[in-house]
Amino acid sequence: MTTVMSAKPKRHRFSVHGYHQMGRAGIFAEDDRVELIEGEIIEMSPIGTRHAGHVNYLSSLFYRQLASQVVISVQNPLRLGEFSEPQPDLTILRHRDDSYASVMPGPTDVLLLVEVADSSLQFDREVKIPLYARHAVEVVWLLDLKNNALEIYEEPVDGIYTIRRTPPLSTRISVKSLPDFKVQVAELFV
């Protein structure tokens, strides 16, 4: 009688370095929408018209109020450790003269991160928001287009946001790290 040992297959986690090597080798086409999340290459949802319009509108809104004080990064990579490089919809970064041309921004560079969600709402809530908390991104806004609601996540402690709130549309909000920026929640929706 032969004994068969069952082995659980192991997943291979890609590092950010390996992910970039694959990109340079042409494994991904230039217009492929992928991001690296905890070592896995994830295909991103297609960007719909409403989603794209909101990202454009928000970048313009931030630019009008903060242009000379910050770097506004639209759907660009954010380095989160050795195994993650998501592409948030909008990231407001600390000012750098080179606009991060010489180094990929990391969590300590982020003043505010914004994810705009319609079809990606569940993935953003269950995967990306916890990822940002584990890497101590101080403030994340999740703009829920389906329900016209803003979810604010703040103060990460031990990989979990200790504050989560959904202010009413009539509320005027600000961000501690961006004292010159104030907006009514309703103004975030076009």
C-alpha positions as CSV (number, residue, x, y, z in Angstrom):
1,M,0.0,0.0,0.0
2,T,1.4,3.4,-1.0
3,T,0.9,6.4,1.2
4,V,0.2,9.6,-0.7
5,M,1.1,12.8,1.1
6,S,-0.9,15.7,0.3
7,A,0.9,19.0,0.1
8,K,-0.8,22.3,0.2
9,P,0.4,24.3,-2.8
10,K,2.5,27.4,-1.9
11,R,1.7,30.7,-3.4
12,H,4.6,32.7,-4.7
13,R,4.6,36.3,-3.5
14,F,6.1,38.8,-5.9
15,S,8.2,41.6,-4.4
16,V,8.0,45.1,-5.6
17,H,11.4,44.6,-7.2
18,G,10.2,41.5,-9.1
19,Y,7.0,43.3,-10.1
20,H,9.1,46.1,-11.7
21,Q,11.4,43.6,-13.4
22,M,8.3,42.0,-15.0
23,G,7.2,45.4,-16.2
24,R,10.6,46.2,-17.7
25,A,10.6,42.8,-19.4
26,G,7.3,43.6,-21.1
27,I,5.1,41.1,-19.3
28,F,2.6,43.8,-18.7
29,A,1.3,45.9,-21.6
30,E,1.6,49.7,-21.0
31,D,-2.2,50.0,-20.6
32,D,-2.6,46.9,-18.4
33,R,-4.3,48.0,-15.2
34,V,-2.6,46.0,-12.5
35,E,-1.3,46.7,-9.0
36,L,0.7,44.7,-6.5
37,I,-1.1,44.0,-3.3
38,E,0.6,41.9,-0.6
39,G,2.7,40.1,-3.2
40,E,-0.2,39.3,-5.6
41,I,-0.7,41.0,-8.9
42,I,-4.3,42.2,-9.0
43,E,-6.1,43.3,-12.1
44,M,-7.9,46.5,-11.4
45,S,-11.5,47.2,-12.4
46,P,-12.0,49.2,-15.5
47,I,-12.5,52.9,-14.9
48,G,-16.0,54.0,-15.8
49,T,-17.0,57.5,-16.8
50,R,-18.4,58.6,-13.4
51,H,-15.3,57.3,-11.6
52,A,-12.9,59.0,-14.0
53,G,-14.9,62.3,-13.8
54,H,-14.8,62.2,-10.0
55,V,-11.0,61.7,-10.0
56,N,-10.6,64.6,-12.5
57,Y,-12.9,66.8,-10.4
58,L,-11.1,66.0,-7.1
59,S,-7.7,66.6,-8.5
60,S,-8.8,70.0,-9.8
61,L,-10.4,70.8,-6.4
62,F,-7.2,70.0,-4.5
63,Y,-5.1,71.7,-7.1
64,R,-7.1,75.0,-6.8
65,Q,-6.6,75.0,-3.0
66,L,-3.2,73.5,-2.5
67,A,-1.2,73.5,-5.7
68,S,2.0,75.2,-4.5
69,Q,2.0,73.3,-1.1
70,V,1.8,69.6,-2.1
71,V,2.3,67.1,-4.9
72,I,-1.1,65.8,-6.3
73,S,-0.6,62.3,-7.6
74,V,-3.4,60.8,-9.7
75,Q,-3.5,57.0,-10.1
76,N,0.2,56.6,-9.5
77,P,2.0,53.9,-7.5
78,L,2.6,54.2,-3.8
79,R,5.3,52.0,-2.3
80,L,4.0,50.1,0.8
81,G,6.8,47.9,1.9
82,E,8.5,45.0,0.0
83,F,5.3,43.4,-1.3
84,S,2.7,46.1,-2.1
85,E,2.5,48.9,-4.6
86,P,-1.1,50.0,-5.1
87,Q,-2.2,52.8,-7.3
88,P,-4.7,54.9,-5.3
89,D,-7.0,57.2,-7.3
90,L,-5.6,60.3,-5.7
91,T,-2.8,60.9,-3.3
92,I,-1.9,64.2,-1.7
93,L,1.8,64.0,-1.0
94,R,4.3,66.2,0.9
95,H,5.9,68.7,-1.4
96,R,9.2,67.7,-3.0
97,D,11.0,69.8,-5.5
98,D,11.5,66.8,-7.9
99,S,7.8,65.8,-7.6
100,Y,9.0,62.2,-6.6
101,A,10.8,61.7,-9.9
102,S,13.8,60.2,-8.0
103,V,12.0,58.1,-5.4
104,M,8.6,56.4,-5.2
105,P,6.5,57.9,-2.5
106,G,5.8,55.9,0.6
107,P,3.3,56.0,3.6
108,T,5.2,58.8,5.4
109,D,4.9,61.0,2.3
110,V,1.1,60.8,2.2
111,L,-1.0,63.7,3.6
112,L,-4.3,62.3,2.3
113,L,-5.1,59.3,0.2
114,V,-8.4,59.1,-1.7
115,E,-10.0,56.0,-3.2
116,V,-13.0,56.6,-5.5
117,A,-15.2,53.5,-5.5
118,D,-18.1,52.3,-7.5
119,S,-17.6,48.7,-8.7
120,S,-14.5,48.5,-6.5
121,L,-16.2,49.4,-3.2
122,Q,-16.0,46.0,-1.6
123,F,-12.3,45.5,-2.6
124,D,-11.4,48.9,-1.4
125,R,-13.1,48.4,2.0
126,E,-11.9,44.9,2.6
127,V,-8.4,44.9,1.0
128,K,-7.1,48.3,0.3
129,I,-8.2,50.2,3.4
130,P,-6.7,47.6,5.7
131,L,-3.5,47.6,3.6
132,Y,-3.2,51.3,4.1
133,A,-3.8,50.9,7.9
134,R,-1.1,48.2,8.2
135,H,1.3,50.6,6.5
136,A,0.2,53.6,8.7
137,V,-1.2,55.9,6.1
138,E,-2.6,58.5,8.4
139,V,-5.8,59.5,6.6
140,V,-7.8,57.8,3.9
141,W,-11.0,58.9,2.3
142,L,-13.2,56.4,0.5
143,L,-15.6,58.2,-1.8
144,D,-18.6,55.8,-2.2
145,L,-20.2,56.8,-5.5
146,K,-23.1,54.3,-5.2
147,N,-24.4,55.9,-2.0
148,N,-22.9,59.4,-2.4
149,A,-21.1,58.9,0.9
150,L,-17.7,59.7,2.2
151,E,-16.0,57.3,4.6
152,I,-13.1,58.8,6.5
153,Y,-10.5,56.5,8.1
154,E,-7.9,58.0,10.5
155,E,-5.4,57.3,13.2
156,P,-4.0,53.8,12.3
157,V,-2.9,51.9,15.4
158,D,-1.4,48.4,15.1
159,G,-2.6,48.1,11.6
160,I,-6.2,49.2,12.2
161,Y,-7.9,52.6,11.7
162,T,-9.2,53.6,15.2
163,I,-11.5,56.3,13.7
164,R,-14.0,55.6,11.0
165,R,-16.7,58.1,10.3
166,T,-19.2,59.0,7.6
167,P,-20.0,62.7,7.9
168,P,-23.3,64.0,6.5
169,L,-23.2,65.7,3.1
170,S,-23.8,69.1,4.8
171,T,-20.6,68.8,7.0
172,R,-17.6,71.0,6.3
173,I,-14.5,68.9,6.7
174,S,-10.7,69.3,6.8
175,V,-7.6,67.2,7.2
176,K,-5.1,67.9,10.1
177,S,-2.1,67.6,7.7
178,L,-3.8,70.0,5.2
179,P,-4.9,73.0,7.3
180,D,-5.6,75.2,4.3
181,F,-8.0,72.7,2.7
182,K,-11.6,72.8,3.7
183,V,-14.6,71.4,1.8
184,Q,-18.2,70.5,2.3
185,V,-18.8,66.8,1.8
186,A,-21.5,67.4,-0.8
187,E,-18.8,69.3,-2.9
188,L,-16.9,66.1,-3.4
189,F,-19.7,64.6,-5.6
190,V,-20.3,65.9,-9.1
